Amino acid sequence: MDRLLRLGGGMPGLGQGAPPSDAPAVDTQEQVYISSLALLKMLKHGRAGVPMEVMGLMLGEFVDDYTVRVIDVFAMPQSGTGVSVEAVDPVFQAKMLDMLKQTGRPEMVVGWYHSHPGFGCWLSGVDINTQQSFEALSERAVAVVVDPIQSVKGKVVIDAFRLINPNMMVLGQEPRQTTSNLGHLQKPSIQALIHGLNRHYYSIAINYRKNELEQKVC
């Protein structure tokens, strides 16, 4: 309910009875900034796993209410099928995070990523269940999907998702309105819409931010 109220942005009537059916939700203009290192590692991991799906954890920080920064990623040991990956191994995850703390890494888990080799970016039923477990720990957790086969030089097929609060669906409200063209927001594919985009989950704009060293090289 707290998340519902926050997404409603204090709209009149929200939480005090059903709001007008045409009342839009506030646009947070939230963006996911993915570092070059994290993007490269996700693509390399995804291509190495073809034709199977692979998955991993994303490390970074929630900078503010509008920004999620992905600094690094690491692969998770699991097997997948053509359309789904198994759940995250909690034992491996705990050990890896403990090792990261020992090395002085300050980043936290901001979500997870997995590959869809050749069939676009969307969340399957299994993916939605996995994302629910991440959002139970952090309601702003993000699920990133990358297609290593459709990705070519100069164009990465990638998208970021978060689940829609079912309470909002009962009220008939959209999770957010996208009024900003900043970042990289994928145009919804027919396949993604069929698999629940804008019904069970929504897309978040992705941007790529280079660090000072990368900017000097480029």
TATA-V511000 format. One record per residue. N is the residue number from 0. RES is the residue in three letters. PSI is psi in radians with two decimals (* if undefined). NEAR is the number of other ideal C-beta (glycine too) atoms within 10 Angstrom. D_FIRST is the distance of its C-alpha to the first C-alpha in whole Angstrom. Layout:
# TATA-V511000
{{N;RES;PSI;NEAR;D_FIRST} {N;RES;PSI;NEAR;D_FIRST}}
This chain:
# TATA-V511000
{{0;MET;-0.63;8;0} {1;ASP;-0.71;8;4} {2;ARG;-0.66;14;5} {3;LEU;-0.79;18;5} {4;LEU;-0.65;13;6} {5;ARG;-0.75;14;9} {6;LEU;-0.53;20;10} {7;GLY;-0.33;20;10} {8;GLY;0.51;13;13} {9;GLY;0.43;9;13} {10;MET;2.47;17;14} {11;PRO;2.26;9;16} {12;GLY;-0.35;12;14} {13;LEU;2.17;19;11} {14;GLY;-0.01;12;9} {15;GLN;0.74;8;12} {16;GLY;2.93;7;13} {17;ALA;2.28;12;14} {18;PRO;2.95;18;15} {19;PRO;2.48;11;18} {20;SER;-0.43;8;19} {21;ASP;0.17;6;21} {22;ALA;2.03;16;18} {23;PRO;2.69;14;18} {24;ALA;2.74;19;15} {25;VAL;2.39;14;16} {26;ASP;2.06;13;18} {27;THR;-0.25;17;18} {28;GLN;0.58;17;21} {29;GLU;2.50;20;20} {30;GLN;2.61;22;23} {31;VAL;2.01;26;24} {32;TYR;2.10;19;27} {33;ILE;2.20;29;29} {34;SER;2.78;20;33} {35;SER;-0.68;15;36} {36;LEU;-0.84;14;36} {37;ALA;-0.73;23;33} {38;LEU;-0.78;20;34} {39;LEU;-0.74;12;37} {40;LYS;-0.65;17;36} {41;MET;-0.77;28;34} {42;LEU;-0.75;18;36} {43;LYS;-0.76;12;39} {44;HIS;-0.76;21;37} {45;GLY;-0.74;27;36} {46;ARG;-0.59;15;40} {47;ALA;-0.45;12;41} {48;GLY;-0.16;19;39} {49;VAL;2.34;13;40} {50;PRO;0.14;10;40} {51;MET;2.76;15;37} {52;GLU;2.60;25;34} {53;VAL;2.88;24;33} {54;MET;2.89;26;30} {55;GLY;3.06;24;29} {56;LEU;2.59;21;27} {57;MET;2.28;28;26} {58;LEU;2.48;23;27} {59;GLY;-2.43;23;26} {60;GLU;2.66;15;24} {61;PHE;1.68;15;21} {62;VAL;-0.86;11;23} {63;ASP;-2.93;9;20} {64;ASP;-0.19;10;17} {65;TYR;-0.04;11;20} {66;THR;2.22;16;22} {67;VAL;2.15;24;22} {68;ARG;2.15;21;25} {69;VAL;1.96;27;27} {70;ILE;-0.68;20;30} {71;ASP;2.89;15;31} {72;VAL;2.76;24;31} {73;PHE;2.54;17;32} {74;ALA;2.62;19;33} {75;MET;2.44;21;32} {76;PRO;1.80;11;35} {77;GLN;2.81;17;34} {78;SER;2.70;10;35} {79;GLY;2.96;18;34} {80;THR;-2.94;12;35} {81;GLY;-0.36;11;36} {82;VAL;-0.05;12;32} {83;SER;2.78;17;30} {84;VAL;2.68;24;30} {85;GLU;2.94;14;29} {86;ALA;2.78;12;27} {87;VAL;2.41;19;27} {88;ASP;1.89;13;29} {89;PRO;-0.54;9;27} {90;VAL;-0.84;8;31} {91;PHE;-0.72;15;32} {92;GLN;-0.78;15;29} {93;ALA;-0.74;10;29} {94;LYS;-0.73;11;33} {95;MET;-0.76;19;33} {96;LEU;-0.62;17;30} {97;ASP;-0.70;9;32} {98;MET;-0.68;11;35} {99;LEU;-0.69;18;34} {100;LYS;-0.68;11;33} {101;GLN;-0.50;8;37} {102;THR;0.01;6;38} {103;GLY;0.24;6;36} {104;ARG;2.16;13;33} {105;PRO;-0.13;9;30} {106;GLU;2.68;16;28} {107;MET;2.92;14;25} {108;VAL;2.13;18;23} {109;VAL;0.02;22;21} {110;GLY;-2.77;24;21} {111;TRP;2.83;24;24} {112;TYR;2.73;27;27} {113;HIS;2.87;26;29} {114;SER;2.61;29;32} {115;HIS;1.49;27;32} {116;PRO;1.74;19;36} {117;GLY;-0.07;13;37} {118;PHE;0.51;15;34} {119;GLY;-3.11;17;32} {120;CYS;1.97;24;29} {121;TRP;3.03;21;26} {122;LEU;2.24;25;24} {123;SER;3.07;19;25} {124;GLY;-0.69;12;23} {125;VAL;-0.71;17;24} {126;ASP;-0.71;24;23} {127;ILE;-0.72;16;20} {128;ASN;-0.71;12;20} {129;THR;-0.75;21;21} {130;GLN;-0.61;21;18} {131;GLN;-0.69;11;15} {132;SER;-0.60;13;17} {133;PHE;-0.71;22;17} {134;GLU;-0.35;18;14} {135;ALA;-0.51;9;13} {136;LEU;-0.64;8;16} {137;SER;2.01;13;14} {138;GLU;-0.24;13;12} {139;ARG;0.16;15;14} {140;ALA;2.54;21;17} {141;VAL;2.48;25;19} {142;ALA;2.06;24;21} {143;VAL;2.34;26;25} {144;VAL;2.29;27;27} {145;VAL;2.45;25;31} {146;ASP;1.78;19;34} {147;PRO;-0.32;22;37} {148;ILE;-0.79;16;39} {149;GLN;-0.30;16;38} {150;SER;2.23;18;38} {151;VAL;3.04;8;41} {152;LYS;2.19;5;43} {153;GLY;-0.17;5;41} {154;LYS;1.91;8;38} {155;VAL;2.20;18;36} {156;VAL;1.77;19;33} {157;ILE;2.62;26;30} {158;ASP;2.75;26;26} {159;ALA;2.45;28;23} {160;PHE;2.75;25;20} {161;ARG;2.59;24;16} {162;LEU;2.64;20;14} {163;ILE;2.29;20;12} {164;ASN;2.12;20;9} {165;PRO;-0.45;10;10} {166;ASN;-0.56;13;8} {167;MET;-0.58;18;9} {168;MET;-0.61;13;13} {169;VAL;-0.66;10;12} {170;LEU;-0.13;19;12} {171;GLY;0.46;12;15} {172;GLN;2.58;23;14} {173;GLU;2.59;16;15} {174;PRO;-0.58;18;13} {175;ARG;2.75;21;16} {176;GLN;2.39;12;19} {177;THR;1.81;17;22} {178;THR;-0.02;9;25} {179;SER;2.44;14;26} {180;ASN;0.28;9;29} {181;LEU;2.60;10;29} {182;GLY;-2.89;17;29} {183;HIS;1.70;16;29} {184;LEU;2.05;17;27} {185;GLN;2.42;18;29} {186;LYS;2.24;6;29} {187;PRO;2.31;15;28} {188;SER;2.78;16;30} {189;ILE;-0.70;9;31} {190;GLN;-0.71;13;30} {191;ALA;-0.72;21;27} {192;LEU;-0.67;12;26} {193;ILE;-0.64;10;27} {194;HIS;0.34;19;25} {195;GLY;0.09;19;22} {196;LEU;2.33;22;22} {197;ASN;0.05;13;19} {198;ARG;-0.84;11;18} {199;HIS;-0.39;16;17} {200;TYR;2.83;21;17} {201;TYR;2.80;18;18} {202;SER;2.54;22;21} {203;ILE;2.43;23;21} {204;ALA;2.43;19;24} {205;ILE;2.41;22;27} {206;ASN;2.72;14;29} {207;TYR;2.07;17;32} {208;ARG;2.21;15;33} {209;LYS;2.53;12;36} {210;ASN;3.11;12;37} {211;GLU;-0.70;7;40} {212;LEU;-0.77;9;43} {213;GLU;-0.63;13;42} {214;GLN;-0.65;9;42} {215;LYS;-0.67;8;46} {216;VAL;-0.70;9;47} {217;CYS;*;7;45}}
